[in-house]
Amino acid sequence: MIKQNELIRAEKHALQGSPTAGADLTRMVVEYRKLVRALCGIVFVNLKEIKQAKSQCFAVEQLFHHTAANPNPKYAVIDRIFPKFPSYLRRAAIEAAVGAVSSFTSNYARWQSFVRTKRDARPPSFAQVLKLNPPLYAGQCIQLSEDYKTARIKVLFESGEWGWSSELAIKGRLKRLPTLEKDAMLSPTLLMQDGHAVLVCPVKQRKLRWTGGDIVCSVDLGINTGATCAVVDSVGTVRASKFLTCGRHNDQLDKLSTQIRHKANRTLGPVQHEKDGTNKGRPGQLSKGFCATLYNRIAGLNRSAAQQLASGIIAFAQQHGATSIVFEHLKGWRPKAPRLSMRHRFHRWLHRLVVKRAELLAQEKGMKVQFIAPRGTSAWAHDGSGEVTRQKENHSLCVFASGKRYNADLNAALNIASRFIARMLGITTGDRPAADFGKSSESASRMPIVLADIWCHAGADIRPGQKTS
């Protein structure tokens, strides 16, 4: 049972071995899934009695497994079809079958009661049992070396006998397992992906408590620059700043999107027009699953870029002693832009995916992710000089009212940090709130809290980039 102050983190690593060992692993996974499917039928028929039993696993096992205390099971054919099945894998298959059937019956009952996301939603499918993967209990189904570089797994040989496989090399470096106690490791799971074996190693970690602190790391998520980070303390001193990018992420997405657009144009055909010249549309239509491979590649690139950015943000914050990561609250935000190309790029913006990954990593490091209202963070100068104007020839730069040129994303990051610090310290300047806009009868919006207000509250003239003693 997982306690409240514990976290579960998992690592995926490929297994490398001989072709024979790979075939044995595939055969074992296929046999496990066959047993789960067979047990699902038993559970469906006897679900009422199984749910009333004290131990559901024992109740199902009594229905098919032959023992000295249970010589005549009701479904003895299961034992004959799957002879000498390892006891731990058999019980794991029973738990999987009971869980799959219980989930399906409850989902189907909700669907029949019209508790649906859409009125015409299709009934739930039972296909998930075809993709279940076997858990490997330590010592019974898997043996890991002391340095976690090799593993041996109990497999089904071609002869029909069960036994230990040859040594399989674990590719990659295990980040968590070698540094923790033995009891922190939970049962690994074996995945078969495109004929390749992958070992998923979950680890139980103690959740670190958030200690608070007056140093925050604010993040402005952009399109061209993946993330702009700034570390600011409670007196407004900018201790560090950094620009994080996703490498060739945008170029690769542009290339894949172009391929999809060309394929769609060839599939739909040319635009047809009425006699009066009005647009009639295209004659063809796109089939279900159109360009699924290219869309999957785009999703994979997005996941990789989000993980890269989130890891960079957490590492930068930890390096400079920040205990809070501050983002703009953009959940539910919908992109708007005058140009079609910019709307396409906004739709590929990873602001929510990066935030979710950063929240998981921050929880593991004992940090806290905070949010502030986003309105006006880019429109006002952090030095309190007023509204800024964007340069037409270089949109990443902005010009302050004083004539000073500054990076627009870094200016927004500093304002994000100042809003959270003001909220944390309870700072308000006249009628300007720390986190949002108040009601006003004037046509012009009032300037929100900026970094200059933190300087005034601290009673010192501290400027960005100034070194602290």
C-alpha positions as CSV (number, residue, x, y, z in Angstrom):
1,M,0.0,0.0,0.0
2,I,1.3,3.4,-0.9
3,K,1.5,5.9,1.9
4,Q,0.6,9.6,1.6
5,N,4.2,10.8,1.8
6,E,5.5,8.4,-0.9
7,L,5.9,8.8,-4.7
8,I,6.0,6.2,-7.4
9,R,8.4,6.9,-10.3
10,A,9.1,4.4,-13.1
11,E,12.0,4.0,-15.6
12,K,11.7,2.2,-19.0
13,H,14.8,0.4,-20.3
14,A,15.2,-1.9,-23.2
15,L,16.4,-5.5,-22.7
16,Q,19.1,-6.8,-25.1
17,G,19.7,-10.5,-25.6
18,S,19.9,-13.2,-28.2
19,P,17.1,-13.8,-30.7
20,T,16.2,-17.0,-28.9
21,A,15.7,-15.1,-25.7
22,G,13.6,-12.5,-27.4
23,A,11.4,-15.3,-28.8
24,D,11.0,-16.9,-25.4
25,L,9.9,-13.5,-23.9
26,T,7.3,-13.0,-26.7
27,R,6.0,-16.5,-26.1
28,M,5.7,-15.9,-22.4
29,V,3.7,-12.6,-22.9
30,V,1.4,-14.2,-25.4
31,E,0.7,-17.1,-23.1
32,Y,0.0,-14.7,-20.2
33,R,-2.5,-12.8,-22.3
34,K,-4.2,-16.0,-23.4
35,L,-4.6,-17.0,-19.7
36,V,-6.1,-13.6,-18.8
37,R,-8.6,-13.8,-21.7
38,A,-9.6,-17.3,-20.6
39,L,-10.0,-16.2,-16.9
40,C,-12.1,-13.2,-18.0
41,G,-14.8,-15.6,-19.2
42,I,-14.8,-17.4,-15.8
43,V,-15.0,-14.1,-14.0
44,F,-17.9,-12.8,-16.2
45,V,-20.0,-15.9,-15.4
46,N,-19.3,-16.0,-11.7
47,L,-18.8,-12.2,-11.0
48,K,-21.5,-12.0,-8.3
49,E,-20.0,-14.8,-6.2
50,I,-16.5,-13.6,-6.7
51,K,-17.3,-10.1,-5.4
52,Q,-18.9,-11.5,-2.3
53,A,-15.8,-13.6,-1.5
54,K,-13.3,-12.4,1.1
55,S,-10.4,-13.0,-1.3
56,Q,-11.4,-12.6,-4.9
57,C,-8.1,-14.1,-6.1
58,F,-8.6,-17.2,-4.0
59,A,-12.2,-17.5,-5.2
60,V,-11.2,-17.5,-8.8
61,E,-8.3,-19.9,-8.3
62,Q,-10.6,-22.4,-6.7
63,L,-12.7,-22.4,-9.8
64,F,-10.0,-23.8,-12.2
65,H,-6.8,-24.7,-10.4
66,H,-6.3,-28.3,-9.3
67,T,-4.8,-29.0,-5.9
68,A,-4.9,-31.7,-3.3
69,A,-7.4,-29.6,-1.3
70,N,-9.4,-28.8,-4.5
71,P,-9.4,-32.0,-6.6
72,N,-12.4,-31.2,-8.8
73,P,-12.4,-27.6,-9.9
74,K,-15.4,-26.4,-12.0
75,Y,-13.2,-25.3,-14.9
76,A,-10.4,-27.8,-14.8
77,V,-9.9,-27.4,-18.6
78,I,-8.0,-24.2,-17.9
79,D,-5.3,-26.1,-16.0
80,R,-5.0,-28.6,-18.8
81,I,-4.6,-25.8,-21.4
82,F,-2.0,-23.9,-19.4
83,P,0.0,-26.6,-17.5
84,K,2.8,-25.8,-15.1
85,F,2.0,-22.1,-15.2
86,P,4.1,-20.3,-12.5
87,S,2.0,-19.5,-9.4
88,Y,3.0,-15.8,-9.2
89,L,2.1,-15.2,-12.9
90,R,-1.1,-17.2,-12.5
91,R,-2.2,-15.0,-9.6
92,A,-1.2,-11.8,-11.4
93,A,-3.4,-13.0,-14.4
94,I,-6.3,-13.6,-12.0
95,E,-6.0,-10.0,-10.6
96,A,-5.8,-8.6,-14.1
97,A,-8.9,-10.5,-15.2
98,V,-10.9,-9.4,-12.2
99,G,-9.8,-5.8,-12.7
100,A,-10.6,-5.8,-16.4
101,V,-14.1,-7.4,-15.9
102,S,-15.0,-5.1,-13.0
103,S,-13.9,-2.0,-15.0
104,F,-15.8,-3.1,-18.1
105,T,-19.0,-3.9,-16.3
106,S,-19.0,-0.5,-14.4
107,N,-18.2,1.4,-17.5
108,Y,-20.9,-0.4,-19.5
109,A,-23.5,0.3,-16.7
110,R,-22.7,4.0,-16.9
111,W,-23.0,3.9,-20.7
112,Q,-26.4,2.2,-20.4
113,S,-27.5,4.9,-17.9
114,F,-26.6,7.6,-20.5
115,V,-23.6,8.9,-18.4
116,R,-21.6,9.7,-21.4
117,T,-19.2,12.3,-22.7
118,K,-21.4,12.5,-25.9
119,R,-24.9,11.4,-26.6
120,D,-23.8,9.2,-29.5
121,A,-20.8,7.7,-27.7
122,R,-20.1,4.1,-28.5
123,P,-20.2,1.4,-25.8
124,P,-17.0,0.7,-23.9
125,S,-14.7,-1.9,-25.5
126,F,-13.2,-5.0,-23.8
127,A,-10.1,-4.9,-26.0
128,Q,-7.8,-3.7,-23.2
129,V,-7.2,-7.4,-22.1
130,L,-5.4,-8.0,-25.3
131,K,-2.7,-5.5,-24.3
132,L,-2.1,-6.4,-20.7
133,N,1.5,-7.0,-19.7
134,P,2.8,-9.4,-17.0
135,P,4.3,-8.1,-13.8
136,L,7.5,-9.7,-12.7
137,Y,7.8,-10.4,-9.0
138,A,11.4,-10.2,-7.7
139,G,12.9,-13.6,-7.0
140,Q,10.0,-15.5,-8.5
141,C,9.7,-14.1,-12.0
142,I,12.8,-11.9,-12.4
143,Q,16.4,-11.9,-11.0
144,L,18.3,-8.6,-11.2
145,S,22.0,-8.4,-10.8
146,E,23.4,-6.3,-7.9
147,D,24.6,-3.6,-10.3
148,Y,21.2,-3.6,-12.1
149,K,23.0,-4.2,-15.5
150,T,21.6,-7.6,-16.3
151,A,18.4,-9.5,-15.6
152,R,17.0,-13.1,-15.9
153,I,13.3,-13.6,-16.5
154,K,11.2,-16.8,-16.1
155,V,10.0,-17.6,-19.7
156,L,8.2,-20.2,-21.6
157,F,10.6,-22.2,-23.8
158,E,9.7,-23.7,-27.2
159,S,9.5,-27.1,-25.6
160,G,6.6,-26.0,-23.4
161,E,8.6,-25.9,-20.2
162,W,9.0,-22.9,-17.9
163,G,12.5,-21.8,-16.8
164,W,15.0,-19.0,-16.5
165,S,16.1,-17.2,-19.6
166,S,19.7,-16.4,-20.4
167,E,21.2,-13.1,-19.1
168,L,19.6,-10.1,-20.7
169,A,21.5,-6.8,-20.7
170,I,19.6,-3.7,-19.4
171,K,20.3,-0.9,-21.8
172,G,20.8,2.6,-20.4
173,R,21.6,3.8,-16.9
174,L,19.1,3.2,-14.1
175,K,18.9,6.6,-12.3
176,R,17.0,5.6,-9.2
177,L,17.4,1.9,-8.4
178,P,21.1,1.8,-7.6
179,T,20.8,4.7,-5.1
180,L,17.8,3.3,-3.1
181,E,17.2,0.5,-0.7
182,K,16.1,-2.9,-1.9
183,D,12.6,-2.6,-0.5
184,A,12.1,0.7,-2.5
185,M,11.9,-1.2,-5.8
186,L,8.4,-2.5,-6.7
187,S,7.6,-5.3,-9.1
188,P,8.8,-4.5,-12.7
189,T,6.6,-5.0,-15.7
190,L,7.6,-6.6,-19.1
191,L,6.5,-4.7,-22.2
192,M,6.8,-6.0,-25.8
193,Q,6.9,-3.0,-28.2
194,D,7.3,-3.9,-31.9
195,G,9.0,-7.2,-31.0
196,H,11.4,-5.5,-28.6
197,A,11.4,-6.2,-24.8
198,V,11.2,-3.3,-22.5
199,L,11.5,-3.5,-18.7
200,V,9.5,-0.9,-16.7
201,C,11.0,-0.5,-13.2
202,P,8.8,1.4,-10.7
203,V,10.5,2.8,-7.6
204,K,8.9,3.9,-4.3
205,Q,10.4,7.3,-3.2
206,R,9.8,9.4,-0.1
207,K,8.1,12.7,-1.0
208,L,10.2,15.7,0.0
209,R,8.3,18.4,1.9
210,W,8.2,21.9,0.4
211,T,10.3,24.1,2.7
212,G,9.2,27.5,1.3
213,G,11.8,30.2,0.8
214,D,12.1,33.6,-0.8
215,I,13.7,32.6,-4.1
216,V,11.4,31.8,-7.0
217,C,12.1,30.7,-10.6
218,S,9.6,32.2,-13.0
219,V,9.0,30.7,-16.5
220,D,7.6,32.4,-19.6
221,L,6.8,29.7,-22.1
222,G,7.2,30.9,-25.7
223,I,7.1,29.6,-29.3
224,N,10.4,30.3,-30.8
225,T,12.3,30.2,-27.5
226,G,10.9,27.2,-25.6
227,A,11.1,28.7,-22.1
228,T,12.7,31.8,-20.6
229,C,13.6,31.4,-16.9
230,A,14.5,34.0,-14.3
231,V,15.5,33.4,-10.7
232,V,14.3,36.3,-8.4
233,D,14.4,36.7,-4.7
234,S,12.1,38.6,-2.3
235,V,13.9,41.9,-2.6
236,G,13.7,41.9,-6.5
237,T,17.3,40.8,-7.2
238,V,17.5,38.9,-10.4
239,R,20.0,36.2,-9.6
240,A,20.1,34.4,-12.9
241,S,18.3,34.0,-16.2
242,K,18.4,31.4,-18.9
243,F,16.8,30.8,-22.4
244,L,15.9,27.1,-23.1
245,T,15.2,25.8,-26.6
246,C,13.9,22.5,-28.0
247,G,16.7,22.1,-30.6
248,R,15.2,21.5,-34.1
249,H,11.7,20.7,-32.6
250,N,9.9,23.5,-34.6
251,D,11.7,22.7,-37.8
252,Q,10.8,19.0,-37.6
253,L,7.2,19.9,-36.8
254,D,7.0,22.3,-39.8
255,K,8.4,19.5,-42.1
256,L,5.9,16.9,-40.8
257,S,3.0,19.4,-41.0
258,T,3.9,20.2,-44.6
259,Q,3.9,16.5,-45.5
260,I,0.4,16.2,-44.0
261,R,-0.9,19.2,-45.8
262,H,0.4,18.0,-49.2
263,K,-1.1,14.5,-48.6
264,A,-4.4,16.1,-47.7
265,N,-4.4,18.3,-50.8
266,R,-3.8,15.3,-53.0
267,T,-6.5,13.3,-51.2
268,L,-9.2,16.0,-51.3
269,G,-8.6,17.1,-54.8
270,P,-8.8,20.7,-56.3
271,V,-11.3,23.2,-55.0
272,Q,-14.5,23.3,-57.0
273,H,-16.4,26.5,-57.8
274,E,-20.0,27.2,-58.7
275,K,-20.9,29.0,-62.0
276,D,-21.2,32.3,-60.1
277,G,-17.6,31.8,-58.8
278,T,-18.5,30.9,-55.2
279,N,-16.4,28.3,-53.5
280,K,-18.1,24.9,-53.6
281,G,-15.4,23.1,-51.6
282,R,-13.3,20.0,-52.3
283,P,-14.9,16.8,-53.7
284,G,-13.0,14.3,-51.5
285,Q,-12.9,13.6,-47.8
286,L,-10.2,12.4,-45.4
287,S,-10.6,8.9,-44.1
288,K,-10.4,8.0,-40.4
289,G,-6.8,7.6,-39.3
290,F,-5.5,9.8,-42.1
291,C,-1.7,10.3,-41.8
292,A,-1.8,8.5,-38.4
293,T,1.9,7.7,-38.6
294,L,2.9,11.3,-39.1
295,Y,0.6,12.5,-36.3
296,N,2.1,9.9,-34.0
297,R,5.6,11.2,-34.9
298,I,4.4,14.8,-34.1
299,A,3.0,13.6,-30.7
300,G,6.3,11.9,-29.9
301,L,8.3,15.0,-30.8
302,N,6.1,17.1,-28.5
303,R,6.5,14.7,-25.6
304,S,10.2,14.7,-26.0
305,A,10.4,18.5,-26.2
306,A,8.2,19.0,-23.2
307,Q,10.3,16.6,-21.1
308,Q,13.5,18.3,-22.2
309,L,12.1,21.7,-21.3
310,A,10.7,20.6,-18.0
311,S,14.0,18.9,-17.0
312,G,15.9,22.0,-17.9
313,I,13.6,24.3,-15.9
314,I,13.8,22.1,-12.8
315,A,17.6,21.8,-13.1
316,F,18.1,25.5,-13.5
317,A,15.8,26.3,-10.5
318,Q,17.6,23.7,-8.3
319,Q,21.0,25.1,-9.3
320,H,20.1,28.5,-8.0
321,G,18.3,27.5,-4.8
322,A,14.7,28.2,-5.9
323,T,11.9,26.3,-4.2
324,S,9.0,27.6,-6.2
325,I,8.4,27.4,-10.0
326,V,6.0,30.1,-11.2
327,F,4.0,29.8,-14.5
328,E,1.2,31.8,-16.1
329,H,-2.2,30.2,-15.6
330,L,-3.0,29.4,-19.2
331,K,-5.3,26.4,-18.8
332,G,-8.2,26.7,-21.2
333,W,-6.4,29.4,-23.2
334,R,-7.3,29.4,-26.9
335,P,-4.8,30.7,-29.5
336,K,-5.7,33.8,-31.6
337,A,-3.4,35.3,-34.2
338,P,-4.0,37.5,-37.3
339,R,-1.9,35.2,-39.6
340,L,-2.6,31.6,-40.4
341,S,1.0,30.6,-39.9
342,M,1.1,32.0,-36.4
343,R,-2.2,30.3,-35.5
344,H,-0.6,27.0,-36.6
345,R,2.4,27.6,-34.4
346,F,0.2,28.6,-31.5
347,H,-1.7,25.3,-31.8
348,R,1.6,23.5,-31.5
349,W,2.5,25.4,-28.4
350,L,3.4,23.0,-25.5
351,H,2.4,25.2,-22.6
352,R,0.2,22.7,-20.8
353,L,2.4,19.7,-21.5
354,V,5.5,21.4,-20.2
355,V,3.6,22.5,-17.0
356,K,2.4,19.0,-16.3
357,R,5.8,17.5,-16.7
358,A,7.4,20.2,-14.6
359,E,4.8,19.6,-11.8
360,L,5.8,15.9,-11.6
361,L,9.5,16.7,-11.5
362,A,9.0,19.5,-9.0
363,Q,7.1,17.2,-6.7
364,E,9.9,14.7,-6.7
365,K,12.5,17.4,-5.9
366,G,10.4,19.0,-3.1
367,M,9.5,22.1,-5.0
368,K,6.1,23.7,-5.6
369,V,4.6,24.9,-8.9
370,Q,2.6,28.1,-8.6
371,F,0.5,30.1,-11.0
372,I,-0.3,33.8,-11.5
373,A,-2.7,35.7,-13.8
374,P,-1.2,36.1,-17.2
375,R,-2.7,39.3,-18.4
376,G,-0.3,42.1,-19.0
377,T,3.0,40.4,-18.1
378,S,4.4,41.0,-21.6
379,A,2.7,44.4,-22.1
380,W,4.3,46.3,-19.3
381,A,8.0,47.1,-18.5
382,H,9.4,45.5,-15.5
383,D,11.2,48.7,-14.5
384,G,7.9,50.6,-14.0
385,S,8.3,52.9,-17.0
386,G,4.9,51.9,-18.5
387,E,3.7,50.0,-21.5
388,V,6.2,48.5,-24.0
389,T,6.1,48.3,-27.8
390,R,7.2,45.4,-29.9
391,Q,9.7,45.9,-32.6
392,K,8.2,45.0,-36.0
393,E,11.5,43.8,-37.5
394,N,12.3,41.6,-34.5
395,H,9.3,40.6,-32.5
396,S,11.4,39.0,-29.7
397,L,12.5,42.5,-28.6
398,C,10.5,45.2,-27.0
399,V,11.1,48.9,-26.4
400,F,10.4,50.6,-23.1
401,A,9.0,54.1,-22.8
402,S,12.5,55.2,-21.8
403,G,13.9,54.0,-25.1
404,K,15.7,51.0,-23.7
405,R,15.5,47.7,-25.7
406,Y,14.9,44.5,-23.8
407,N,14.1,40.9,-24.5
408,A,10.3,40.6,-24.5
409,D,10.3,37.0,-23.0
410,L,12.8,37.9,-20.2
411,N,10.7,41.0,-19.4
412,A,7.6,38.8,-19.1
413,A,9.5,36.3,-16.9
414,L,10.6,39.1,-14.5
415,N,7.0,40.4,-14.2
416,I,5.7,36.8,-13.6
417,A,8.2,36.5,-10.7
418,S,7.2,39.9,-9.3
419,R,3.5,39.0,-9.3
420,F,4.1,35.9,-7.2
421,I,6.5,37.6,-4.8
422,A,3.9,40.4,-4.3
423,R,1.2,37.9,-3.6
424,M,3.5,36.0,-1.2
425,L,4.5,39.2,0.7
426,G,1.1,40.9,0.4
427,I,2.4,43.8,-1.5
428,T,-0.1,46.2,-3.2
429,T,0.7,49.6,-4.7
430,G,-2.2,52.0,-4.4
431,D,-5.1,50.6,-6.4
432,R,-3.0,48.1,-8.3
433,P,-3.5,44.5,-7.1
434,A,-0.7,42.0,-7.0
435,A,-2.2,39.2,-9.1
436,D,-5.1,40.5,-11.2
437,F,-6.9,43.6,-12.4
438,G,-9.5,45.4,-10.3
439,K,-12.7,47.2,-11.6
440,S,-12.1,50.5,-13.1
441,S,-14.3,53.1,-14.8
442,E,-11.4,54.4,-16.9
443,S,-10.9,53.3,-20.5
444,A,-7.2,52.6,-20.0
445,S,-6.2,49.5,-18.0
446,R,-4.2,50.2,-14.9
447,M,-0.6,49.0,-14.7
448,P,-0.3,45.7,-12.7
449,I,2.4,44.9,-10.3
450,V,5.8,44.8,-11.9
451,L,9.4,44.2,-10.6
452,A,9.9,47.9,-9.8
453,D,7.2,47.6,-7.1
454,I,9.2,44.8,-5.4
455,W,12.3,47.1,-5.5
456,C,10.3,50.0,-3.8
457,H,8.9,47.6,-1.2
458,A,12.4,46.4,-0.4
459,G,13.6,50.0,0.1
460,A,16.6,49.5,-2.2
461,D,17.5,50.5,-5.7
462,I,18.3,47.1,-7.1
463,R,18.4,46.5,-10.8
464,P,18.4,43.3,-12.9
465,G,21.9,41.9,-13.3
466,Q,23.3,43.7,-10.2
467,K,25.5,41.4,-8.2
468,T,24.5,40.7,-4.6
469,S,26.9,40.6,-1.7
